[in-house]
Amino acid sequence: MTAGEAIKMADELRPNNHFENRLKQLWLRQADSGMRRNIVERSQTGGDFEDKGADILWNDGLEYDTPLLACCSAEDLYHQRRSTLSALAGCADGPCTGRDGPGSE
């Protein structure tokens, strides 16, 4: 999964969320840093992740095609997370709109 795909997915989850892309990129950087520290560095993955991750590929921002640590094999996990969040927010049929928080108008 790339930084651009992750941001697009987040925007679909919460349309009109009013978060700047820069902030979303910083969140991706933090997430990849945590995954690298807590999973990659504790496992025997060798060099499989040396060229991936918003944490190490940060260059005063991220490009759309910057590869994240969670690749396409984790896409189902992201979709499950989206469904769970929508259900918890009372939006059984898709993205929530009109709820409290950023993006609700």
C-alpha positions as protocol buffer text, in pm:
chain_id: "A"
residue {
  index: 1
  type: MET
  ca { x: 0 y: 0 z: 0 }
}
residue {
  index: 2
  type: THR
  ca { x: 125 y: 348 z: -76 }
}
residue {
  index: 3
  type: ALA
  ca { x: 90 y: 671 z: 120 }
}
residue {
  index: 4
  type: GLY
  ca { x: -153 y: 803 z: -141 }
}
residue {
  index: 5
  type: GLU
  ca { x: -370 y: 492 z: -125 }
}
residue {
  index: 6
  type: ALA
  ca { x: -383 y: 508 z: 255 }
}
residue {
  index: 7
  type: ILE
  ca { x: -484 y: 876 z: 249 }
}
residue {
  index: 8
  type: LYS
  ca { x: -748 y: 805 z: -15 }
}
residue {
  index: 9
  type: MET
  ca { x: -886 y: 524 z: 201 }
}
residue {
  index: 10
  type: ALA
  ca { x: -898 y: 753 z: 507 }
}
residue {
  index: 11
  type: ASP
  ca { x: -1079 y: 1020 z: 305 }
}
residue {
  index: 12
  type: GLU
  ca { x: -1336 y: 763 z: 191 }
}
residue {
  index: 13
  type: LEU
  ca { x: -1388 y: 661 z: 553 }
}
residue {
  index: 14
  type: ARG
  ca { x: -1447 y: 1019 z: 663 }
}
residue {
  index: 15
  type: PRO
  ca { x: -1531 y: 1242 z: 363 }
}
residue {
  index: 16
  type: ASN
  ca { x: -1470 y: 1616 z: 405 }
}
residue {
  index: 17
  type: ASN
  ca { x: -1261 y: 1549 z: 715 }
}
residue {
  index: 18
  type: HIS
  ca { x: -1080 y: 1885 z: 698 }
}
residue {
  index: 19
  type: PHE
  ca { x: -745 y: 1730 z: 796 }
}
residue {
  index: 20
  type: GLU
  ca { x: -460 y: 1862 z: 584 }
}
residue {
  index: 21
  type: ASN
  ca { x: -268 y: 1607 z: 378 }
}
residue {
  index: 22
  type: ARG
  ca { x: 47 y: 1708 z: 567 }
}
residue {
  index: 23
  type: LEU
  ca { x: -109 y: 1591 z: 895 }
}
residue {
  index: 24
  type: LYS
  ca { x: -225 y: 1264 z: 738 }
}
residue {
  index: 25
  type: GLN
  ca { x: 130 y: 1208 z: 612 }
}
residue {
  index: 26
  type: LEU
  ca { x: 267 y: 1268 z: 962 }
}
residue {
  index: 27
  type: TRP
  ca { x: 23 y: 1009 z: 1099 }
}
residue {
  index: 28
  type: LEU
  ca { x: 145 y: 758 z: 841 }
}
residue {
  index: 29
  type: ARG
  ca { x: 504 y: 835 z: 939 }
}
residue {
  index: 30
  type: GLN
  ca { x: 421 y: 773 z: 1305 }
}
residue {
  index: 31
  type: ALA
  ca { x: 233 y: 451 z: 1225 }
}
residue {
  index: 32
  type: ASP
  ca { x: 518 y: 310 z: 1017 }
}
residue {
  index: 33
  type: SER
  ca { x: 770 y: 409 z: 1282 }
}
residue {
  index: 34
  type: GLY
  ca { x: 571 y: 221 z: 1545 }
}
residue {
  index: 35
  type: MET
  ca { x: 534 y: -86 z: 1324 }
}
residue {
  index: 36
  type: ARG
  ca { x: 906 y: -85 z: 1245 }
}
residue {
  index: 37
  type: ARG
  ca { x: 1000 y: -52 z: 1613 }
}
residue {
  index: 38
  type: ASN
  ca { x: 747 y: -302 z: 1750 }
}
residue {
  index: 39
  type: ILE
  ca { x: 724 y: -560 z: 1472 }
}
residue {
  index: 40
  type: VAL
  ca { x: 996 y: -539 z: 1206 }
}
residue {
  index: 41
  type: GLU
  ca { x: 1291 y: -484 z: 1439 }
}
residue {
  index: 42
  type: ARG
  ca { x: 1172 y: -766 z: 1668 }
}
residue {
  index: 43
  type: SER
  ca { x: 1132 y: -1018 z: 1387 }
}
residue {
  index: 44
  type: GLN
  ca { x: 1377 y: -1188 z: 1155 }
}
residue {
  index: 45
  type: THR
  ca { x: 1268 y: -1018 z: 834 }
}
residue {
  index: 46
  type: GLY
  ca { x: 1616 y: -944 z: 710 }
}
residue {
  index: 47
  type: GLY
  ca { x: 1622 y: -660 z: 461 }
}
residue {
  index: 48
  type: ASP
  ca { x: 1262 y: -704 z: 346 }
}
residue {
  index: 49
  type: PHE
  ca { x: 1158 y: -362 z: 474 }
}
residue {
  index: 50
  type: GLU
  ca { x: 1467 y: -148 z: 419 }
}
residue {
  index: 51
  type: ASP
  ca { x: 1316 y: 31 z: 119 }
}
residue {
  index: 52
  type: LYS
  ca { x: 964 y: 73 z: 260 }
}
residue {
  index: 53
  type: GLY
  ca { x: 800 y: 290 z: 520 }
}
residue {
  index: 54
  type: ALA
  ca { x: 692 y: 648 z: 564 }
}
residue {
  index: 55
  type: ASP
  ca { x: 927 y: 672 z: 859 }
}
residue {
  index: 56
  type: ILE
  ca { x: 1248 y: 623 z: 659 }
}
residue {
  index: 57
  type: LEU
  ca { x: 1130 y: 759 z: 322 }
}
residue {
  index: 58
  type: TRP
  ca { x: 1017 y: 1091 z: 472 }
}
residue {
  index: 59
  type: ASN
  ca { x: 1159 y: 1383 z: 275 }
}
residue {
  index: 60
  type: ASP
  ca { x: 974 y: 1682 z: 419 }
}
residue {
  index: 61
  type: GLY
  ca { x: 658 y: 1497 z: 318 }
}
residue {
  index: 62
  type: LEU
  ca { x: 554 y: 1188 z: 127 }
}
residue {
  index: 63
  type: GLU
  ca { x: 492 y: 1126 z: -239 }
}
residue {
  index: 64
  type: TYR
  ca { x: 169 y: 952 z: -348 }
}
residue {
  index: 65
  type: ASP
  ca { x: 360 y: 637 z: -442 }
}
residue {
  index: 66
  type: THR
  ca { x: 572 y: 613 z: -124 }
}
residue {
  index: 67
  type: PRO
  ca { x: 548 y: 246 z: -18 }
}
residue {
  index: 68
  type: LEU
  ca { x: 428 y: 193 z: 339 }
}
residue {
  index: 69
  type: LEU
  ca { x: 529 y: -97 z: 561 }
}
residue {
  index: 70
  type: ALA
  ca { x: 180 y: -248 z: 536 }
}
residue {
  index: 71
  type: CYS
  ca { x: 165 y: -364 z: 176 }
}
residue {
  index: 72
  type: CYS
  ca { x: -128 y: -480 z: -35 }
}
residue {
  index: 73
  type: SER
  ca { x: -151 y: -805 z: 162 }
}
residue {
  index: 74
  type: ALA
  ca { x: -283 y: -596 z: 455 }
}
residue {
  index: 75
  type: GLU
  ca { x: -554 y: -431 z: 246 }
}
residue {
  index: 76
  type: ASP
  ca { x: -826 y: -663 z: 380 }
}
residue {
  index: 77
  type: LEU
  ca { x: -729 y: -562 z: 731 }
}
residue {
  index: 78
  type: TYR
  ca { x: -783 y: -196 z: 644 }
}
residue {
  index: 79
  type: HIS
  ca { x: -1122 y: -273 z: 488 }
}
residue {
  index: 80
  type: GLN
  ca { x: -1227 y: -470 z: 797 }
}
residue {
  index: 81
  type: ARG
  ca { x: -1118 y: -180 z: 1015 }
}
residue {
  index: 82
  type: ARG
  ca { x: -1325 y: 60 z: 804 }
}
residue {
  index: 83
  type: SER
  ca { x: -1635 y: -159 z: 836 }
}
residue {
  index: 84
  type: THR
  ca { x: -1589 y: -190 z: 1212 }
}
residue {
  index: 85
  type: LEU
  ca { x: -1545 y: 185 z: 1259 }
}
residue {
  index: 86
  type: SER
  ca { x: -1849 y: 261 z: 1046 }
}
residue {
  index: 87
  type: ALA
  ca { x: -2060 y: 12 z: 1241 }
}
residue {
  index: 88
  type: LEU
  ca { x: -1946 y: 151 z: 1576 }
}
residue {
  index: 89
  type: ALA
  ca { x: -2033 y: 500 z: 1460 }
}
residue {
  index: 90
  type: GLY
  ca { x: -2381 y: 389 z: 1355 }
}
residue {
  index: 91
  type: CYS
  ca { x: -2310 y: 396 z: 982 }
}
residue {
  index: 92
  type: ALA
  ca { x: -2384 y: 37 z: 884 }
}
residue {
  index: 93
  type: ASP
  ca { x: -2395 y: 101 z: 511 }
}
residue {
  index: 94
  type: GLY
  ca { x: -2071 y: 290 z: 460 }
}
residue {
  index: 95
  type: PRO
  ca { x: -1879 y: 603 z: 546 }
}
residue {
  index: 96
  type: CYS
  ca { x: -2023 y: 811 z: 824 }
}
residue {
  index: 97
  type: THR
  ca { x: -2135 y: 1164 z: 758 }
}
residue {
  index: 98
  type: GLY
  ca { x: -2315 y: 1400 z: 986 }
}
residue {
  index: 99
  type: ARG
  ca { x: -2152 y: 1268 z: 1304 }
}
residue {
  index: 100
  type: ASP
  ca { x: -1960 y: 1460 z: 1565 }
}
residue {
  index: 101
  type: GLY
  ca { x: -1599 y: 1541 z: 1491 }
}
residue {
  index: 102
  type: PRO
  ca { x: -1399 y: 1672 z: 1196 }
}
residue {
  index: 103
  type: GLY
  ca { x: -1583 y: 1630 z: 871 }
}
residue {
  index: 104
  type: SER
  ca { x: -1932 y: 1641 z: 1018 }
}
residue {
  index: 105
  type: GLU
  ca { x: -2130 y: 1933 z: 896 }
}
